[in-house]
Amino acid sequence: MKLKGKEKQIYNLSKREAFLRLSSTPSGLSFQEASKRIAKIGPNIIQRKKNLKILRLIFSQFNDALVYILLSAGFLALFFGAYRDAYIIFIIIFINASIGFFQEFRAERILDQVEKLTSDRALVSRSGKKIEIDSSQIVPGDIVHVSAGDIVPADGLIIEAYNLRTNNFIFTGESKPVNKYAGIISKKNIQFSDIKNMLFMGESVLTGGADILVTATGMATELGRIADITQSVKEDPTPLQNKLRILGKHITVLALVIGGIVLLIEKYNGTSFYNSLLFAIAIAVSVVPEGLPASLSISLSLGMRRLLKVKVLTKKLIAVETLGSVNLICTDKTGTITRNELTVKKIYFKGKIINVGGEGFDPRGDFFINNQKIDPKQVKDFDLLFKTGVLCNNALLIKKNEKWQVLGDPTEGAIITAAKKYHSNEKDFLRGEKKRFEIAFTSERMRMSVIYQNDELYSYVKGSPEIILQRSNYLLTEKGIKPLSDDDRKKIFQSYNEFSNDALRVLAFAFKKINSSQESNFPATAEEDLVFIGMMAMIDPPRLGVKEAIAECLRSGIAVLMITGDYELTAKAIAREIGLISESDKNPVINGAALVEISNDQLQEYIQRGTKVFARITPEQKLRIASVLKRSGYTIAMTGDGVNDAPALKKADIGVAMGIMGTDVSKEAADMILLNDNFSSIVAGIKEGRTIFQNIKKFVHYVFTSNMSEFLTVIFGVAMGIPSPITAIQILAIDLGTDVLPSLALGVEPSESDVMDNKPISKDEPILGKKEFFRIFYLGLMMCISAIFAFLWSLKRGGWSFGQDLAPNSLLYMKSTTATYTVLAMTQFANLFASRSATKSIFSIGFFRNKYIFIGLAGSLGLLYLFMNVNFFSSRLGMSPIDNLDWVAAFSATIIIFLTEETRKLICRKKFNATNNSKN
């Protein structure tokens, strides 16, 4: 569209200049020339980068640091002949990959059902003949004919147009009809939304028709240009991916260090190199949280399912958690904050302001004067206002799938909706009326009129209040029709200005009786000497629950910016109504023209100083805003629905597309899709993301506490010069057996009540911080001491004394290591309940709230019984049944751990409350 050098832009050209530049004629290209151009330029399609989706999805499930560690451990186990351990590890990896693959594959299949933007067929002129061709065969220089209901198949300059109005929502994000015309725009380098003499691929024609000279096809179109930008935007790793990468690195180093230390100690004690290495590998593997990838996948996939219930489709598992880190939401206005359904809210009639209730296109609502409900049928001549609105109208209001929809212009649909609130069957206004003539609305005329005959001939007119007042000489009053005085005009203009300042879209209505002397000269006389009836003021109202969702965001430390293509006044009014800005805010709004003049640093300062609304924004500016915010350290969620939003959606940490109004391109670029297009659903997603991150931390705490207890038990045993209290195979049996099911249950722990009362999760907040490590260490130490005590007590009761050797297969050693195993497993059950919240008592969050905890416990106890009592397992694990005193030691240690954690939490809560009270 923009050319290099000093050449004029396409929209600056006359018809003759445009035909010359594109080497075309008013009769179109010849068939031979069109064939040459299609061979040279290629088909008129939006090309996408090819990728093998299935293979990409499969391999992406293994691209994780923790999975790398598990794979290494599995192959080491195979190398040393520990086939059973290797198989278990590989099964865990396979389960994890399967969960992730099927969830993301399902999301991809849902997306494949979305219809394409471009039209399939097009009517073109070739060699002076109109023919229908496949739209992919259109080339620059073609003459394309479009009419109401068509999707524009390529970019083109309008060379002929009649009553042409289009919906370019996919580019601007605004659903208002746009008037287009044939003509020259003299101004250069104007904003895309101001190019009114061109049509662009993907736009839909609402009314009228046009002939366009094709100027660009395929990837050279505005749609293709944005699609290309979208595909070139590099996606950054999510906060969780970064945190898991760091955690994986630390685990790897820790495992290698611990394995090395154990290898040296065992070799120093005279153990053979093979057995020392096998034991060192077992200890090193015990540090690795084998269940973390599976638990993470299960937690994220269940999060995807819960989000689907609130109409949020997540394309990628990892995106669910990223929502928990979001600290700034950049949202569209139309269709996300608002309903995208114009609603008449105020009526000016006979000097009074009448408020209208109801939302959207639902024809239910009452009428009020000074907050007092009225019967509109009792307002004299009120029906004339609605009759004019219905007769001067081409839209239809229909009910489909229990939802009211408008076929046609949304503004005209709002008028019909208001009329139905007055009279349930608005078609009664048409009874006996015969339409004689219509003069269509154009951007130049700013009005529409119709002439109907019902015994007598009347003209009904609607349009801009300024134009209607200019053409009115009379006014409808309580006493009938009277001349329109200057005071009357001033009063009407005052109300009009008040409506406009509230960002209401205002239409005025008038009529006149056409007498026999004028009848021969209509329609010229149909819009002169009118009787002014009144005005309707309408707005696209905010969605239900949005104001509360905004308040919850602000309370949770999440900033919200509104980025829209709409005008400043409208955006400001909506922002004020939903509580995003207040009257006291300074410079809360900035428009696209002003944004061009400021640097990125200045833009950042504007945001820090309180600018929360960006109006009349172009696609490039939206991408720029996203880039500046990310460089400033924000984790951003960006909503969008049009093609113009795709680059910014891809650049954002979380791109959120609209499921109902969103285009195929925006959905392809996004990480998540709002199936109900509701801003409130984003807040539900953030809550789910925060919950998942909390659960990941709970899982990691639980698993690493177990690993710490095992490691310390081995180290203490070596340091004390006693037989190893637990064997390598038993350590793996804990990690891959009795620990797995309870740990997975933590991944589906319900949200804590205050999850949205805290600040957003910082990008720098590690999964394991200093406080978490302290808890892990002291709990692991307590478990270790309990296990060492149980081991020695069991040996003592069996007659063993310090310095005495024990054969690894002796019954006493097997029974004593089983006692150690039981203590470590049972104390982990206490840690399981403690891990459900770092600060809240298990009784306050709901002891039985997570049923999967008890299923996990039952499974672990069942495995513990099998390992002790079933020969198939006990012979391989070196375990045997234990006596009642060993069980007493295990249960006692479990109770002590449980009470210790409950006491710690109580102290934490008291300190927190004391700190808050001192601040207050």
Number of C-alpha atoms within 10 A of each C-alpha: 15 11 9 8 6 6 10 15 17 20 26 20 18 16 20 12 13 21 19 12 13 15 13 20 20 18 15 23 23 17 11 10 16 20 14 13 16 16 12 10 13 16 18 24 19 20 12 11 7 6 8 7 10 12 9 11 18 17 11 13 21 18 11 14 19 24 23 15 19 22 17 15 23 22 18 18 21 15 11 13 12 15 15 12 21 21 15 16 22 17 12 19 23 14 15 22 22 16 18 25 22 14 21 22 17 13 19 18 11 12 17 12 9 15 9 13 20 20 17 12 16 21 19 26 21 22 17 14 12 15 13 14 14 14 22 21 19 29 28 22 26 28 29 27 23 23 21 17 14 19 23 25 31 33 26 28 30 25 21 17 20 16 18 25 27 26 22 22 24 26 24 23 28 21 20 19 20 19 18 25 24 21 19 16 17 12 9 11 12 12 12 13 14 11 16 19 22 21 28 22 23 26 22 26 24 22 22 17 21 25 23 26 31 27 25 24 28 23 19 19 23 22 25 21 16 22 23 19 16 24 16 13 16 10 11 12 11 19 25 21 17 15 18 18 15 15 17 20 15 12 20 20 13 15 22 18 13 20 23 17 15 24 23 16 16 19 16 11 12 9 14 12 13 12 14 21 20 21 20 24 24 23 27 25 29 27 25 22 25 25 25 22 24 23 25 25 25 22 26 29 22 18 23 28 16 16 23 17 10 17 20 26 25 28 24 21 25 23 23 31 29 27 30 28 27 26 24 21 24 26 21 25 29 28 26 25 26 23 21 22 25 26 30 30 23 21 25 20 21 20 15 12 16 21 21 24 18 18 21 23 27 20 22 16 15 16 21 17 12 10 9 9 14 15 10 17 11 9 12 13 17 16 17 18 22 24 18 23 26 26 23 25 20 13 18 16 20 15 11 9 7 7 9 14 18 20 13 18 20 23 24 21 28 29 25 28 31 32 24 21 21 22 17 13 10 19 14 12 18 14 9 11 17 13 15 13 15 17 18 17 17 17 13 8 12 15 21 19 24 23 25 21 15 12 9 11 18 20 27 27 29 28 22 17 23 15 14 25 23 12 16 21 16 21 22 21 16 13 7 9 13 14 14 17 12 9 9 15 15 11 13 20 15 12 17 22 14 11 21 16 14 16 21 24 21 22 22 25 28 30 28 21 17 21 11 10 8 13 14 11 11 14 19 11 15 25 23 16 17 25 25 30 26 23 26 30 25 25 25 27 23 24 22 15 15 20 20 13 19 22 16 16 24 18 14 17 16 22 18 20 20 23 29 26 24 22 15 19 16 19 23 25 17 23 23 14 14 21 15 20 20 14 7 7 12 11 13 20 22 21 19 19 13 10 18 11 9 12 10 15 10 12 19 17 12 17 17 10 13 15 20 23 25 27 24 21 24 23 21 15 17 23 23 17 22 25 17 15 20 16 11 11 11 21 28 27 28 29 32 36 34 24 29 29 35 34 30 30 31 27 25 27 27 25 27 33 33 27 23 14 22 25 26 23 25 30 27 22 24 29 25 28 30 30 18 17 28 24 28 23 23 26 21 18 29 26 20 26 28 25 26 28 24 26 27 25 23 24 28 24 25 25 28 20 27 28 25 20 26 31 23 19 25 22 19 17 18 17 10 11 12 16 21 19 27 26 24 20 19 22 24 20 20 22 23 19 18 25 25 23 21 25 30 24 24 28 31 24 23 16 17 15 8 8 18 23 13 11 17 21 20 15 18 9 12 18 18 17 10 9 9 17 14 12 16 23 17 14 22 26 19 18 31 28 17 24 30 26 18 29 27 21 18 25 20 14 12 14 9 16 12 12 9 8 10 15 10 14 11 10 14 20 25 26 23 29 29 30 33 31 25 25 29 29 25 26 28 28 26 20 24 25 20 24 25 28 18 19 17 18 20 20 11 7 16 9 13 11 12 16 12 19 25 14 14 21 21 15 18 22 17 12 18 20 16 15 25 22 16 14 14 11 16 18 15 11 20 23 26 24 18 18 11 9 14 22 16 13 21 23 17 16 23 23 14 16 23 20 13 16 22 20 13 15 19 15 13 15 15 11 12 12 12 12 11 10 9 7 7 6
